[in-house]
Amino acid sequence: MADGTTAHLGTDASPATTPTVAPAAGRASARPAAGAPGGRRPKASNLRRNLEIAFFVTPALVLFLGFVVWPIVKAVQMSVYRWKGFGPMVDFVGLKNYVSVLQNDVFTDALVHNLIIVVASIAIQLPLGLGIALLLNRKMWGQGVLRTIIFVPYVLAEVIAGVVWFQLLQPKYGVIDTMLAAVGLSGPAQGWLGDPDYALMTVIVVLTWKYLGLAVILFLAGLQGVPDELYEAAQIDGAGWWQIQRRITIPLLGPTLRTWAFLSMIGSLQLFDMVWILTGGGPANATTTMATFLITEGTKRQNYGIAAAASVVLFVVALVLALLYQRFILRRDTQVDTPRKKAKA
């Protein structure tokens, strides 16, 4: 009877009731688990991942080293020599080129012009672009066409836009002066781009027309991320349109506004092509920028050491302003709140 019961249990027992036999102590398993530290699969996986990272990163790294790092190194090297562009660089002058650049009234005026363009671009394009973006964010007839019209100047090449505006602003026979004469007005006698009192202001107007589309598109993209539920709740609470924009739209649009202002600042510091086409830095250096100064010194006067020193100064100024902007303005957008910081708050 006992033998029959035992045989019955040995053949019909379910896996749940079958006792598990533990491996003997000190006996290693024949095949390590896939995730075990001693297995070969994790090493192969890590090697494959590293190879994939190297495969995709190496081309970008080579381009960065060849077109960013190497030119900076060569510019620093050229900036400590007096060199006319011919033969080897043997006339070492140290920091004299930097002293010459910083004591040059044309370069200091160019630095002031760049800063004026930075402030004017942000002060004009920010409210104007935000207002247009709020208007185009509403459902209206011809909304897509209006967005395209506003964005088209930005996608135009700077050379094309500069040549078109140069023709429009010609004195007496240009379209602008012709339209003013039709209503009994007149422009400057030397032209909008030929009068030192109006040249820089005219360049700022052209830059506003050229780059306003970028601000509008970025602001429209930011407005798409504002939940409609917040607007509906504010309207239920009786908030007016201006209160909704001031309390909801602009705060939530803050990261987009700060990012655009950063891009506008860097672009204004490096401004060259539009100014070079419109005025060439004139008249009487009234519209000279740091970029046009170094190009003039290098290509027209063959002072490559001075031009290289000016380029290094431009790089340092842009880098310092970018770091300060990120430190004090973009900090709230890039800072990650840790649990400890949240607990302290």
Disulfide bonds with the S-S distance in Angstrom:
none
